[in-house]
Amino acid sequence: MWLEEILQVLSWLLGGLVWLVGKVLGGIVIGASGFGVALLVYRFRYYHVSRGAIKDNISSFLKSRNGPREKDVSHSIHTIDNPDGELITESIYPTTKGITEWIRMTGEVFDKNRWGFRYDEEFITDILEDMMFEGCVGEVIDKKTHEVIGWSYGGFCDRREKLNFLKKVKIDGNYSNGFTLKQGEKMFSFSKDQINKILIDMTNDKNLIILEKSRAFAFNCRYSKRASRLINEIEHLFPSLCEEKNE
């Protein structure tokens, strides 16, 4: 009789221990999952939110190093031989490491970046690959090893953006000297004084092209009616900025 009671007590203890271990493990799994989701959300919001700004920075940097030379425009670089700066007279093709160091020195990439995430070389490589497939940058290849040893300015577009197929795009013309293109959290502001021309790409009537003095944007509007609507709205605000598609 007493043996049965002991076995029953042990069974209760074992069941309680299994229940407690299960609760502890379940709590650890749920806690770890929640923390992981929180990290992913934080990473998405603050680690990747500045990708567009970083692309602009990279385009500007590469243009100053190996882009087309405009008349009466010069760029300088600080070197060991001349720490006060010397004019760039020949094309320079920065490596991924060089671009990464340049981006890290700009400051805005660390905005709200409090949890230790860093814009390292792997992250910049990912952005450069995006820009390469967008046609904004080109890779310089070593003929013997086929390794990427540098990057060149892409030429036509500093920035390409694909607008969401479902979300509405708005043109905000409240600014007396320019306008803002908005879609959800995306917002692109343009100053009238900086814009040279706005047109629809003749080779692809889904692309809205905005050419500024220092950069060029190509917005893939997903369908031609949206591109036509946007250029008509901009033309209504600033007729002198737009150019007809068939000109």
N, C-alpha and C positions, 0 to 999 in steps of 0.2 A: 504493500500500500504506500509506504513512504517513498519507495522507489519511483512509483508513478507520479507522486507529487513533485519529487525532485526533477524528474524529466519534464513535467509540465512547466515548472518554474524556469528551467533552462530553455525550454521552447519559447516561453514568453520573453525571456531575456534576449535570446537569439533573434526573435522577431523584432523586438524593440531596437536591437543593435542594427539589424538590416534596415529598418525604417529610418533610423537616425543617419546611418551612412548614406542611404538613398537621398534623404533630404539635403544633407551636406553637399553631396556630389551634384545633385540637381541645382542647388543654390550656386555652386561654383560654376556650373555650365551656363546657367542663366546669366550670372554676373559677368562671366567672361564674354558671352555673346553680346550682352548689352554694351559692355565696354568696347568690344570690337566694332559694333555698329556705330557707337559714338565717335570712335577714331575715324571710321570711314566717312561719316558725315562731316566731321571737322576737316578731314583731309580734303574732301570734295569742295567744301565752302572756302577754305582759306589757302589750301595748297595749290589748287588748280584754278581758283577764281581769277588769277592774274595772267592766265596763259595768253590772252589777247594782248595785254600790255607788254608782256615779255616778247611776244612776236614782233610788236612794233619796235621795241628796243633793239632786238637782234637785227631787224631790217635796217634801222638807222645806223647801227654800228657797222654792219657789212657795207652799206652804201658809202660810208665815210672812208672805208679801207680799200675797197676795190670796185666801187660803183662808178657810174659815168661821172666825169669831171665837168661840172657846170662852170661857165665863164665867171671869172672873178670870185669863185668860191674855193676856199682851200681848207684843208684839215691838217691838224698837227698831232704828233704823238710824242709822248715822253719816253726817252730811251736812256740806257746807261751812259751812252756817249754824250747825250744832250738831255739832262734831266729837266731843263726848263722848257723843253719842247722843240721839235723840228718839223718842218713841213713834210707831208707825205708826197713824194714825187713818183713813186712806183706803187703798183698794186700789191696789197698785202692780203693774204688769205688766212685768217685766224683759224686755229684748231678749235675743236670742241672745248678743250680745257681753257683756251684763251677766252672764248665766248662766255663760258661758265663764270670765269673770274670777273669778266666785265659786268655780267648781269648781277652777280652777287654784290658788286660795289655800288649798284644804283640805288639801293635802299628800299624802294617800294616793294620789292619781292618779299621782304620780311614783315610786311604789314600784317598785324594780328597773328603772326607766326610764333606762338608762345610755347608750343609743345615740342619743340625740337626738330620739326620737319625742316629739311634743308633742300634748297634748289641745287642739287648736286649735278655732277656731270651726266649721270644716267637720265635725270629728268630733262636737262637741256638737250640731250641727244634725242629724246622722245619728241620734243618740240621741233627740233631741226628736221627730223624725219617727216613730221606733219607738214612743215613749211616746204620741204623738198617736193612732196607729192602735190602740194598746192601750186607749185611753180614759183615760189617766192625766194628760194635759195637754191644753190647748186653745190654739189660736192666736188672737191678736188681730190683726185685719186692718184696714188703712187703707181706708176706703170709697172713697176717690178713686183710689188707686194699686193697691189689692188686694195690697199688700205686707204681709208679716208684720212687725208693729212691736212685738210683745210676746207673752208666753206666760202662760197662766192655769192655776191648779191644776185638775186634772181632776175632782175631787170624790169619787167612790166609792173607787177603788183607787189606791193609791200605786204598786203594783207588780203586774204580771201576769207569770206564768211558765208557759211551755208545757213540761210534762214529756215526756221522750223516750218514744216509743211502745214501744220495745223494752227499754230499761233498767229494771231493777227499782228500785222506790222503797222506802226503809226508814224506819221511825220508830224513832229511838233514844231510849229513855226512861230512860237510865241517870242522867240528871240529876234530882235530887230536886225541883228547882224549875222544871222545864220539859222540853222535848223538842227533838230535832233531826230535820228532814226531810232525807234524803240521797238523791241519785241521781247516781252516778258522782262527778265532782269537784264537783258542785253540793251545797251544804250550807246549810240555813237553820235557824238556832237561834231558839227562842222561849222567853221566860221566862214562867212561870205568872203572875207578878204583873203582867205587862204585857198579857196577853190578856184581852179583853173577851168574845169569843164565837168559836166555831168552828162552821161549818155548811156544808151543801151548797147551792149556788145553786139556788133553786126554778125559775128559768127555764132552767137548763142543768145537769142532774144530773151533768155531767162536771167541774164546777168545784168545788173545795174552797176555801172562803172562811175566812181567818183574820183576825179583826179585833183589832188591838192598840189600846192607848190613843193611840199616836202615828202609826200607819200601818195600812194594810189590804193584805192579800195575796190574790190570786186565782190559784190553781193550776189550770191546765187539765190534768186527769189523763188526757185522751185517750179514756177510756171510763168509764162509770158504776160498774162493779164495782170499779175501782181506787179511785175517790173514796170509795165506801162502805167499802171495806176500810180505807183510811187513817183515816177518821173513826171507825170502830169501834176501831181500835188506839189512837187518841188518847183516845177516850172511856173505854176500859179503864184507861188510865193516869190520866186526869183527868176523871171523869164530869161535874163541874160546868161544864166549859168548852164542852161540845158541846150543840148544839141539833138536834133532829130535823128532817129535811127538810120534813115536812108541817106543822110547827107554824105 
